[in-house]
Amino acid sequence: MKLLRPDQARQRLGLGKSQFNQKIHDGSFPFRPIKISDDGRAVGYLESEVEDYIRTRIALRGEYVRRAVCTAKAEAE
């Protein structure tokens, strides 16, 4: 099990700092920070959860493409 610091998680997701922080704040991600330090200032994210999120987004992309192709075929007929 590996923890990613916020900058590492953000880079994996390909997001800017502001966008990453906004998505964490508004609950757009299915993962939550884990407190590393007692005062809660140092946090990390489970690498497996970040990777699962990326895999889900990739799978959704494939679904969007399939729907677009089906819609285009139906409109052409």
N, C-alpha and C positions, 0 to 999 in steps of 0.2 A: 504494500500500500504506500502510495506516494502523495505528498501534499505539494500543490503548486501555490506559490505566492501569487498575489493578485496580478502583478505584471506578467508573470509566466502564463497564467490562465488567460489573461487578456490577449496576449500574443498568440496563443493557441487558437483563440476564437477569431483573431484578425480584427479586433475592435480597438477603437481609440479609448483613452482613459475615461473621458466623459461619458461616452456611450456605454461602456462596460459598467461604470458606477451607476448610471441611470437604470440599466436593466437589472442590476442587483437590487437597487432600492425599490423599484416598482414590481419586483417579483417575476420578471419575464423569464428568468432562468429557473430550471427545476432543481438547482443546487443552491446551497446556502454556505456562507463562510463558516469555517471552524476556527474557534479561538485557539491560538497557539500560546499566547502569553496570558498570565493571570489578569492583567489589566484590560485585555481584550483588544488592544491596539494592533497586535500582530495577528493576522488571520491567514488562512490558507484554504484551498479548495481541493477536494479529492480529485486526483488526476482521472480516475475511472469515471467519475460523474461528468467531468468536462468532456472526456472522450465520448461518453454515451450521448451527450447532448449533440456533439458534432455529428455522430453517426445518425442520429435521428433527423437532423437537418438535411443530411445527404439523402436519406430515404425519402423525406418529404419532397425534395427536389425532383427525384425520380417520379413521384406520384404527380407532381405538377406537370411534368413533361408528358406523361401518359395521358392526362386529362386534356392537355392542349392538343395533342395529336388526335385524340378521339373527337374532340369538338371540331377541329379543322376538317376531318374526314366527313363528319356528319353535315357540316355546312356546305361542303363541296358536292354532296349528293343531291 
